Amino acid sequence: RSTRQATLFPYTTLFRSAIVAATIMPTQWRRVCSSAARWLGSPLRHPMRAAFFVALALGFTVNLYCWTNSLFSHDSLRIDQTVDAAHEIAIGRYLIPVLWWLRGWLASPYVAGLCGLVLLAGAIAAIVWLFRLERRLDIYLLSALLTVNTCITLVNATYVGYFDSMMLSLLCAVLVVVVWKKWRRGWIAAIPLALMTLALYQVYLEATVVLAVLISLVRYWEGSSGKAIARNLGMLLLGLAAAFCLYYCVWQWALALFQISASASNNSVASLGGFDLVALLAYTAKAYIRPLVYMIEPETHATFLCGALNAALFIGGVAACLRVGCRSRARHGLAVTALSFLLMPLLCDFVAVASRELFHGLMIWPWYLMYYLPAILALDRLHPATVREGFAQRSSAPCLACCVAGLLLVASNALYANQVYVARDLQSQATLSIMTRIVDRVEQLHDYAPGTTPVILIGDLNANPNYKGMSDGFARARPPWDICGVGKCYAVGTFPNFGVTYHESFWNYARFVLHLKIDVPLEDGVNSGMEPDGLAMEPFPATDSVTFQDGVVFVRLS
């Protein structure tokens, strides 16, 4: 019966607090949301940070499936990469073992994928700085196209343990042009960066040359002297030549230090050159045509549509750049611009000439610079802030068209990436099933001793007629035609039905996946076709496909 308000109405204070909080919270909530938006949006206000975070977000979204699943196959079955260190030194990539030692010898897809993505995003941000791109649309479009493409997909699908080393090579290749442009004697500082590119993955030196030519072209548009530009390009080429000589000397020293013989395989530095004039002209002609053919017939989800979009972006970008060159302050702007783009297909594929037509889908990343950078540069140069107000209305339609084309290309490449990763997942499950059955048949032999009895594998499991069609409808098949050998670029490592593709991959799979000791003589191998005389064997899973003779187990795969 007290007359105190707190007793008569015990929850009055609580209700009053709730009413005040309800009145104040919308204002506080707006302030918190506004601060969070500014904090999240601030990285996108700076061109380089915008390029970095867009590439990071898109790359993570598209490739997360691959990095969070054990899709090991082909060369990526070298899960403990110590087994591949000597081979990398033998073919001239002697800095790759150093990188593996720093980040760990175990090929963890998530670690290698994230590290490689950060390096790729850094390379794209450096390209944005090189060309002083400021419009967000140009930056977002370029970052998306250089991050979500078939080259990055194939590297992750087949060589995920090497993704970080390849992207470090790409970053060093771009930084070569950065230091060359930034400092007067930057070509000297570029020598160690070029050496790192060569010692990690030599093919990305093509990106250095393409970017250097485009930067020189932009400088020429802006009124720089032709002689000064030619002198700077000459100094860069001199620096690259010095880097190659130094790289070769260090390689020979590494071979002698670790007592390793130089590999004569087609992807080794030792295989460079060695052709006559006729062969050189043939290789050059094919290297010039290949990027143009692949532009029209890309490896992606919507091949016909993306081929038309690639051609439209490239032709429209070159035409717009010719227009910029004609209107620039340069004396022969149109002629120099035309000559630069005429040489561009060869510049982004010259490694195939030096290596006697060594090329595949993992080497085509510099091709995307040729496809998309002309359109981005033309849009940037036709922007009213850089030229004149008269271009503002007329450049809006091409800008919208480029944006729509870029979105369609990125969507198609993202779909294709996950189709490849799903096929890889099914392939890994099929490989586990077939390898378990093969090992079980081998272990059931009476005189077989695990790890001691040699196992000779005859034929190729992926050519076995009893196991076909797993990847049909998932991965892009190689085209029926093969102009200048461009078919080698398609479906690198993704077309087999099983993840074991050659003799060493069987040994790696048994050791690292099945945790078994099995003696597979590497000199015999899957594709050797060895078969004992007088012994008729049918392909697996036939009853006589696994047999024991003279202390050796023979397994007929196909």
SULJOZI-V190319 format. One line per field, one symbol per residue. ss: DSSP state (@ for helix, = for strand, . for the rest). burial: + if it has 9 or more other C-alpha atoms within 8 Angstrom, else -. Layout:
ss->???
burial->???
This chain:
ss->....@@@@...@@@@@@@@@@@@@@@@@@@@@@@@@@@@@@@@@@.@@@@@@@@@@@@@@@@@@@@@......@@@@..=@@@@@@@@@@.....@@@@@@@@..=..@@@@@@@@@@@@@@@@@@@@@@.....@@@@@@@@@@@@..@@@@@@@@@@@@@@@@@@@@@@@@@@@@@@@@@...@@@@@@@@@@@@@@@.@@@@@@@@@@@@@@@@@@@@....@@@@@@@@@@@@@@@@@@@@@@@@@@@@@@@@@..........@@@.....@@@@@@@@@@@@@@@@@@@@......@@@@@@@@@@@@@@@@@@@@@@@@@.....@@@@@@@@@@@@@@@..@@@@@......@@@.@@@@@@@@@@@@@@@@@.......@@@..@@@@@@@@@@@@@@@@@@@@@@@@@@@@@@@@@@@@@@@@@@@@@@@@@@..........=====..@@@...................@@@@@@@.............@@@@@@@@@@@.....=......@@@..............@@@====..=====..
burial->-----+------------------------------------++--++++++++++-+++-++++++---++++-++++++---+--++++++++++-++----+-+-+--+++++++++++++++++++--+----++++++++++++++++++++++++++++++++++++++++++++----++-+++-++++++++++-++++++++++++++-++++++----+---+-++--++-+++-++---+--++----+-++----+-+++-------+--++-++++++++++++++++-+--++++++-++-+++-+++++++-+-+--++-+++-++--+++++++++++++++++++++++++++++++++++++++++--++--++--+--++--++-++++++-+++++++++++++++++-++---------+++-+--+-+--++++++++++-+--+---+--+++---------+++++++++++++++++++++++++++-----++++--++++--+-------+++----++++---+++++++
